[in-house]
């Protein structure tokens, strides 16, 4: 027996508003539902992940998910929640982005099986590009009044002086999104649209358009999820260096893992329900275990493990854990040597760095630390700390201050890592 989709989302805290009748429709038969994804980049970021997880639950509950890439709508920009217009994309960029996004979605959704509820990927550019303005104005524009469109929050805010007003293009956005719903309703029997809470106005324009165009017995529904926030009120999914992307080219698996590992206790309790597929009993037990000893960060570790494995792989997760232990745990020199350059630089981001020339290789360790760099203020201090057993080079204890530093000590062919005491690291680049 498949799980009940609405109940599953409810206990996970993933429903903001649900249109009356939607739950009955889902209980009645296998239902097709769609979610729009903006293709402005060739990777999704974790802000998209909530919607994708909803599609995943939909499919796991026996229904059919459609991921709609907003090629046409991405060309004009959605005004919801934004006070500025966005850049427009050309078709080649859109197609490239669509393929990249499909690859990421395929990790979470089953597109390829012959099951009746296999996921489908569509791009609204495919049906909008042939639509003439006159046809659109005649067939769609006449179904919805301007009064109805003006009443939407996303429109009202922009008319009341937020940003620089609103272009006609953006004003028509809700009609275009509404037409997507009508098109999918007619061609794929899609009866539910899913989206973030900020999409409610656009989605209900779609349900209204279907009713007015096809008659009141044509029922279509909306389900929205809350916009994810952080407990401290700052924006979820953004770090100082920008978005947290699913593509390893933009956010390395190590950085991705670290993001989840560092969320607050309060956020971890919400995120583990939203971003993992762990069941209620498992999550309740984890929360209980976490509350008994918060300093062990049981929840954050479980969250980071589940989501890094799901988006990257078990192997990348293991590598991220190993990299994290280099700074904070007793990792070995082998672990350090396995790091690729990008991860190495990320692990040691923010530690003091020095540069020496390749001709300096062969000098003694004490010269490296007190003359070629300023790791120690004097040779005497360096020797004293080595005697106390408190100095390492690339994770191996230094016993002899006069030992030569050679090319064999290098990590990734060009770095030396000196450690003073437990917490102080210095990265030396050999150029």
C-alpha positions in Angstrom: 0.0 0.0 0.0 1.5 3.3 -1.1 1.8 6.1 1.5 -0.7 8.9 1.6 1.1 11.8 -0.1 -0.6 14.7 1.8 -0.1 13.0 5.2 3.5 12.3 4.4 4.1 16.0 3.5 2.1 17.2 6.5 4.2 15.5 9.2 7.3 16.7 7.4 6.2 20.3 7.6 6.1 20.6 3.8 2.5 21.9 3.2 1.7 25.6 3.4 -1.7 25.7 1.6 -3.7 23.0 0.0 -6.7 23.7 -2.2 -10.0 22.0 -1.0 -10.5 18.8 -3.0 -6.8 18.2 -3.7 -6.5 15.5 -1.0 -9.6 13.7 -2.3 -8.3 13.8 -5.9 -5.0 12.2 -4.7 -6.8 9.5 -2.7 -9.1 8.7 -5.7 -6.5 7.6 -8.3 -3.0 7.9 -9.6 -2.7 11.6 -10.1 -0.3 13.6 -12.3 1.2 16.8 -10.6 3.7 19.2 -11.9 6.3 21.6 -10.4 7.9 24.4 -12.4 11.7 24.9 -12.2 13.4 28.0 -13.4 16.3 27.2 -15.8 18.4 30.4 -15.2 21.5 28.3 -14.4 22.9 24.9 -15.4 22.5 23.6 -11.9 19.8 23.5 -9.3 20.7 24.9 -5.9 19.4 23.8 -2.5 16.6 26.3 -2.7 15.1 24.1 -5.5 15.5 21.0 -3.4 12.3 21.4 -1.4 10.2 21.3 -4.6 12.2 18.4 -6.0 11.8 16.4 -2.7 8.0 17.0 -3.0 8.1 15.5 -6.5 10.1 12.6 -5.1 7.5 11.9 -2.4 4.7 12.2 -5.0 6.4 9.5 -7.0 7.1 7.3 -4.0 3.4 7.6 -3.1 2.4 6.2 -6.5 1.6 9.4 -8.4 3.2 10.8 -11.5 5.5 13.7 -11.3 6.2 16.2 -14.1 9.2 18.5 -13.8 8.5 21.5 -15.9 11.5 23.5 -17.0 10.3 27.1 -17.5 12.1 27.8 -20.8 9.5 30.3 -22.0 8.7 31.8 -18.6 12.5 31.8 -17.8 12.8 34.1 -20.8 10.6 36.8 -19.3 11.0 36.3 -15.5 8.6 35.7 -12.7 7.7 38.8 -10.6 6.8 36.7 -7.4 8.9 37.8 -4.5 11.2 39.9 -6.7 11.5 43.6 -7.0 13.7 43.7 -10.1 13.3 42.2 -13.6 15.7 39.4 -14.5 17.9 38.8 -17.4 16.6 37.0 -20.4 18.1 33.8 -21.8 18.7 32.6 -25.3 17.5 29.2 -26.6 21.0 27.6 -26.7 21.6 28.5 -23.0 18.1 27.2 -22.1 18.7 23.8 -23.7 22.1 23.4 -22.1 20.6 24.3 -18.7 17.7 21.9 -19.2 20.0 19.0 -19.9 22.1 19.7 -16.9 19.1 20.0 -14.6 17.6 16.8 -15.9 20.8 15.0 -15.0 20.4 16.3 -11.4 16.7 15.4 -11.2 17.4 11.9 -12.5 19.3 11.2 -9.2 16.1 11.7 -7.3 13.3 10.9 -9.7 12.8 7.8 -11.9 12.4 9.0 -15.5 13.4 5.8 -17.2 11.3 3.0 -15.9 8.2 1.7 -17.7 6.1 2.2 -14.5 2.9 4.2 -15.2 4.1 6.9 -12.8 7.6 7.4 -14.3 8.6 11.0 -14.1 8.3 13.3 -17.1 10.4 16.3 -18.0 8.8 19.0 -20.2 9.8 22.5 -21.2 7.1 25.1 -21.7 9.2 26.7 -24.5 8.2 23.8 -26.6 4.5 24.7 -26.7 4.9 28.5 -26.2 7.3 29.2 -29.1 4.7 28.6 -31.8 2.0 30.6 -30.0 1.4 34.0 -31.7 0.6 37.0 -29.6 -2.8 37.4 -31.3 -3.8 33.8 -30.6 -2.7 34.1 -27.0 -4.6 37.4 -26.5 -7.7 35.9 -28.1 -7.7 32.4 -26.6 -6.2 33.0 -23.1 -6.3 36.7 -22.4 -10.0 37.0 -22.7 -10.6 34.3 -20.0 -9.1 36.2 -17.1 -10.0 39.8 -16.1 -7.4 42.4 -15.3 -9.2 42.9 -12.0 -8.5 39.3 -11.1 -4.8 39.6 -12.1 -4.4 42.9 -10.2 -5.7 41.3 -7.0 -2.7 39.0 -6.7 -0.2 39.9 -3.9 2.8 39.6 -6.2 1.3 42.2 -8.5 0.0 44.5 -5.8 3.4 44.8 -4.1 5.0 45.9 -7.3 2.3 48.4 -8.0 2.7 49.9 -4.6 6.2 51.1 -5.3 8.4 48.1 -4.5 11.2 48.2 -7.1 10.7 50.1 -10.4 7.1 49.2 -11.2 6.2 46.2 -13.4 6.5 45.7 -17.1 3.6 44.4 -19.2 5.8 41.3 -19.8 5.9 40.5 -16.1 2.3 41.3 -15.6 1.3 38.6 -18.1 3.6 36.1 -16.3 0.7 34.6 -14.3 -1.3 34.0 -17.6 1.6 32.2 -19.1 2.0 30.0 -16.0 -1.7 29.5 -16.0 -1.6 28.4 -19.6 1.1 25.8 -18.7 -1.3 24.3 -16.3 -4.1 24.3 -18.9 -1.8 22.7 -21.5 -0.6 20.0 -19.1 -4.2 19.4 -17.9 -5.4 18.9 -21.5 -2.4 16.9 -22.9 -1.2 14.9 -19.8 -4.3 14.9 -17.5 -2.2 16.8 -15.0 -4.6 17.9 -12.2 -2.3 19.3 -9.5 0.3 22.0 -9.5 2.9 22.2 -6.8 5.1 25.1 -5.8 6.4 27.4 -3.1 4.1 29.5 -1.0 5.0 32.6 -3.1 3.6 30.8 -6.2 0.0 30.6 -4.8 -1.2 33.5 -6.9 0.2 32.1 -10.2 -1.0 28.6 -9.5 -4.6 29.7 -8.7 -4.7 31.7 -11.9 -4.0 28.3 -13.6 -6.9 26.6 -11.8 -9.2 29.5 -12.6 -8.1 29.5 -16.3 -8.9 25.7 -16.6 -12.3 26.3 -15.0 -13.2 29.2 -17.3 -11.8 27.6 -20.4 -13.1 24.0 -20.0 -16.1 24.5 -17.7 -16.7 24.2 -14.0 -16.6 20.4 -14.0 -12.9 20.5 -14.9 -11.2 20.4 -11.6 -7.6 21.4 -11.0 -5.8 21.8 -7.7 -2.9 23.6 -6.0 -0.6 22.5 -3.1 2.1 24.9 -1.9 5.0 24.3 0.5 6.3 26.9 3.0 9.3 28.9 1.9 12.3 27.5 3.8 13.8 29.9 6.3 16.6 29.7 8.9 15.8 30.1 12.6 17.8 33.3 12.7 15.7 34.8 9.9 18.4 34.9 7.3 17.9 33.5 3.9 18.1 29.7 3.6 20.6 28.2 1.1 22.9 31.2 0.8 26.3 31.4 2.2 28.8 34.3 2.1 30.1 32.9 -1.2 26.6 32.7 -2.7 24.2 29.8 -3.4 24.9 26.2 -2.3 24.7 24.4 -5.7 24.0 20.7 -6.4 26.7 20.7 -9.1 30.1 19.7 -7.7 31.6 22.2 -10.2 30.0 25.1 -8.3 29.9 23.7 -4.7 32.3 20.9 -3.9 30.9 17.9 -2.1 33.0 18.9 0.9 31.5 22.4 1.0 28.0 20.9 0.5 28.5 18.5 3.4 29.9 21.3 5.6 26.8 23.4 4.9 24.5 20.8 6.3 26.8 19.9 9.2 26.9 23.5 10.3 23.1 24.2 10.5 21.7 25.1 13.9 20.0 22.6 16.1 16.6 24.2 15.5 17.1 24.2 11.7 18.4 20.6 11.7 15.1 19.4 13.3 13.1 20.9 10.4 15.6 20.1 7.6 15.9 16.4 8.4 12.2 16.0 7.7 12.3 18.0 4.5 15.6 17.0 2.9 15.9 13.3 3.7 13.7 10.3 3.1 14.1 8.9 6.6 10.8 7.8 8.1 9.1 9.4 11.1 10.2 6.8 13.7 13.9 7.1 12.6 13.7 10.9 12.7 11.9 11.0 16.1 14.6 8.7 17.5 17.4 10.9 16.1 15.8 14.1 17.6 15.6 12.4 21.0 19.2 11.2 20.8 20.3 14.7 19.7 18.4 16.4 22.6 20.1 14.2 25.1 23.5 15.3 23.9 23.3 18.3 21.5 27.1 18.8 21.5 27.5 15.5 19.5 25.5 17.0 16.6 23.8 13.7 15.9 21.1 15.4 13.8 23.4 17.5 11.7 25.6 14.5 11.0 22.6 12.3 9.9 21.2 15.2 7.8 24.6 15.8 6.1 25.1 12.1 5.5 21.7 11.5 3.9 21.7 14.5 1.7 25.3 14.4 0.6 24.9 10.7 -0.3 21.7 11.4 -2.2 23.0 14.3 -4.2 26.6 13.2 -4.8 27.3 9.6 -3.7 28.3 7.5 -0.7 31.9 7.8 -1.9 31.8 11.6 -2.0 30.2 11.6 1.4 33.1 9.5 2.8 35.6 11.8 1.2 33.9 14.8 2.7 33.9 13.3 6.2 37.6 12.4 5.8 38.4 15.9 4.7 36.5 17.4 7.7 38.5 15.2 10.1 41.7 16.6 8.8 41.0 19.9 10.5 39.2 18.7 13.6 40.2 15.1 14.1 43.1 12.8 14.1 43.3 12.2 10.4 46.4 10.5 9.0 48.9 11.8 6.4 47.4 9.3 3.9 44.0 11.0 4.3 45.6 14.3 3.7 47.4 13.1 0.6 44.2 11.8 -0.9 42.7 15.3 -1.0 42.4 16.9 -4.4 43.7 20.4 -4.6 40.2 22.1 -4.6 39.1 20.3 -1.4 42.5 20.9 0.2 42.2 24.7 -0.4 38.6 24.7 0.9 39.5 22.7 4.1 42.2 25.2 4.9 40.4 28.3 3.7 41.1 31.0 6.2 44.3 29.5 7.8 47.5 31.6 7.5 49.3 30.9 4.2 52.8 31.5 3.0 54.6 31.1 -0.3 58.1 29.8 -0.9 60.0 29.0 -4.1 60.7 25.5 -5.3 64.4 26.3 -4.9 63.8 26.5 -1.1 63.1 22.8 -1.0 65.9 20.9 0.7 66.2 23.5 3.5 65.8 22.4 7.1 62.4 22.3 8.8 63.5 24.9 11.3 64.6 27.3 8.4 61.3 26.7 6.7 59.3 27.7 9.8 61.4 30.6 11.1 63.2 32.1 8.1 61.4 31.3 4.8 58.0 31.8 6.6 56.8 33.4 9.8 55.2 30.2 11.3 57.5 30.6 14.3 59.0 33.9 15.5 62.4 32.3 16.1 64.3 29.1 15.5 64.7 28.6 19.3 60.9 28.6 19.8 60.5 26.2 16.9 63.1 23.8 18.3 61.5 24.0 21.8 58.0 23.1 20.5 59.4 20.2 18.4 61.0 18.8 21.5 57.6 18.9 23.2 56.2 16.9 20.4 53.8 19.6 19.3 54.8 20.2 15.6 53.7 18.2 12.5 54.5 18.5 8.8 51.7 17.2 6.6 50.2 15.3 9.5 53.4 13.6 10.6 55.2 14.5 13.8 58.5 16.3 13.3 61.2 14.8 15.6 64.3 16.5 14.2 64.3 20.3 13.6 67.1 19.9 11.1 65.4 17.4 8.9 65.3 18.5 5.2 62.0 19.5 3.7 61.8 17.8 0.3 59.4 17.3 -2.7 58.3 14.1 -1.0 56.6 16.1 1.7 54.4 18.0 -0.7 50.6 17.4 -0.9 49.0 17.6 -4.3 52.4 18.4 -5.7 52.7 21.9 -4.3 51.6 22.3 -0.7 53.1 21.8 2.8 50.9 21.7 5.8 52.5 22.7 9.1 50.7 22.2 12.4 51.6 24.0 15.6 49.9 22.5 18.6 46.4 21.1 18.2 44.6 23.9 16.4 47.1 26.1 14.5 47.6 25.2 10.9 49.7 26.9 8.2 49.6 26.2 4.5 52.8 26.8 2.5 52.5 26.9 -1.3 55.7 26.0 -3.2 55.9 27.9 -6.4 
